[in-house]
Amino acid sequence: MESTLPANHNLDYFVGRAEGYYISITKENMAKLAELAANSAEIEIALDLTVIFDNEIILEWCDLPEPPIYISETIERESVSHFAECVGGKYQKIIFCDNHTFIDL
């Protein structure tokens, strides 16, 4: 997997955090990640997962594999609810100052 980061991304959010790797969400990268995950302990893959789209964090999952997963309010409620069902969780909206949605796995 090639580590990439959009040229226009604001890195201020990540200052002071542990080393991170940035990859594009492509079919090939996700297949390789699934392959690695099938043969590794969770902690060997990632501790935190952040999905960035158009310079906005749309999903954040800290302390993998423990819940919760936070999803931006810019994502439609129906999509978030469906995602929660697919991963065996439940949708629960909690208002944060940063407009994230809470999913309890």
N, C-alpha and C positions, 0 to 999 in steps of 0.2 A: 504494500500500500504506500502510495506517495503521500507525504505530509504536505498539506497545502493550507494556506490562509489567504483569504481575499486581501488584495492590496489596500483596499479602502477600510479594512476593519480597524476599529478603535481598540487598541490593546490596553487602554487605561483600566478596564474592568479586570484584567488578568494580572496587573502589577502586584507583586508580592505573593502570588499563588505559586504552587509547585509547578515544576516543569510540565508542559503540556504538548500534545501533538494534535495537529489539526489535519483532518482528512475530509475530502469531499464525499458526500453521500452519493455514491454511485452503486450500480448493481454489483460491479466487480469488488469494490471496497467492502460492501456489506457482506458479500459471500465470503471474502477472506476473513472478515471479523467474526462471522458465524463459525467458520472453520477453526479459528484460533480459540474461540470461546468454548467449543465442544471438547477441546483437549486441554483446557487450562482452568485453574481456579479463578473465580471472579476477580479477586484482587490483582491477578496477573494481567488482566485486560484493562481495567479502569477503576479508579476510585470515584471520579466525577465525570459526568457526561453533560456537555452543553451543546445545544444545536442552535446555530446562528443562521439567520436568513435575512437578507437585506439589512445587515448591520444591526439586527435586533435579536436578542436572545428569545427564542420561542419555546425552548424546552431546557430544563435544568434538572439534573438528577445527581444529588450529592450523596456520598457514602454508599455507593453501589454495593450490594444489591438491595439495601434496605429502603423502605419507602420514606418519604413521599417523592413523587415526581411533580415538578412545577411546570405548568404550561401557560404560555402567555394568553391573555384575554383576546388577543387578536385572532386566535384560532376559534372557529365556530364551536359552540357548546356541543352540538350533535357529534362533531368529529372527535372532540375530547372524550365524550361519553362512550362513543364507539371504541375508541382506542383503549379506554380503561377496561371495557368488557373483554376486548381481545387479549389483554395481558393479565386477565384474572383479577382486576382491581375494581374499584368503585369510584365514580366521579363524585367529588365533593367540592363545591365552590367555597373558597375562603377568600375574602378580600384582603389583599396585601397592598401596601403603598405602591408597589411596583406592578400592580395589575397582573399577578400570576394566578393560575388556578391550581388547586391541590388535587392530586390523585393518590389515593391510599391503596397500596398493593396489599 
